[in-house]
């Protein structure tokens, strides 16, 4: 299981990528050039871990996507700005 917290700013879009082998599985957060509404942040998740066959992404109790297979991704989803786990 991989757990990560990221801080997202209002009006900004991000791509969050799960990647790496099981021994170094991690998350990379990429800031996008597109903008969201001023009171929300947009996120999408890309599954690029070759060791994890399916990944489910949650924001608290809300499921953002999954189970995602290698090479799959979610669309952009609006979330509240601030620290997200």
C-alpha positions in Angstrom: 0.0 0.0 0.0 1.2 3.5 -0.9 0.1 6.5 1.1 1.0 10.1 0.2 -0.1 13.5 1.2 0.0 16.4 -1.3 -0.9 20.0 -1.0 -3.0 21.4 -3.9 -3.7 25.1 -4.5 -7.1 26.6 -5.5 -7.4 27.4 -9.2 -4.6 24.9 -10.1 -4.6 21.5 -11.9 -2.3 18.6 -11.1 -1.4 15.2 -12.4 -0.4 12.7 -9.7 1.6 9.7 -10.9 2.1 6.4 -9.0 5.4 4.9 -10.3 8.4 2.7 -9.5 9.1 -0.8 -8.4 7.7 -2.2 -5.2 10.9 -1.4 -3.3 10.8 2.3 -4.4 7.1 2.9 -5.1 6.4 6.6 -5.0 4.2 9.4 -6.1 5.2 12.3 -8.4 3.0 15.4 -8.5 3.1 17.5 -11.7 1.6 21.0 -11.8 -0.4 21.5 -15.0 -0.8 24.8 -17.0 -4.6 24.6 -17.2 -6.6 26.3 -14.5 -9.6 25.3 -12.4 -12.3 27.4 -10.7 -10.9 29.7 -8.0 -12.3 27.6 -5.1 -11.3 24.1 -6.3 -8.2 22.2 -7.5 -8.2 19.7 -10.3 -6.4 16.4 -10.0 -6.0 13.4 -12.2 -4.1 10.2 -11.4 -1.9 8.1 -13.7 -1.0 4.5 -12.8 2.6 3.8 -13.9 3.8 1.3 -11.3 4.9 -2.0 -13.0 4.8 -3.8 -9.7 1.3 -2.9 -8.6 -1.2 -4.4 -11.1 -4.2 -2.3 -9.9 -4.2 0.9 -7.9 -7.2 2.5 -6.2 -6.8 6.2 -5.3 -8.7 7.7 -2.4 -9.0 11.2 -1.0 -10.2 10.5 2.5 -13.3 8.4 2.1 -13.9 9.5 -1.5 -12.6 7.2 -4.2 -11.0 9.3 -7.0 -10.3 6.3 -9.3 -9.6 2.7 -9.5 -8.8 0.1 -9.7 -6.5 1.6 -12.3 -4.3 -0.8 -14.4 -0.8 0.1 -15.7 -1.0 2.9 -18.1 -4.5 4.0 -17.2 -5.6 7.3 -15.7 -8.5 9.2 -14.4 -10.1 12.3 -15.8 -9.6 15.6 -14.0 -11.6 15.7 -10.7 -12.4 18.8 -8.7 -11.3 18.6 -5.0 -11.0 21.1 -2.2 -7.7 22.9 -2.0 -5.2 22.3 0.9 -3.4 19.2 2.1 -4.9 16.0 0.8 -4.1 12.4 1.9 
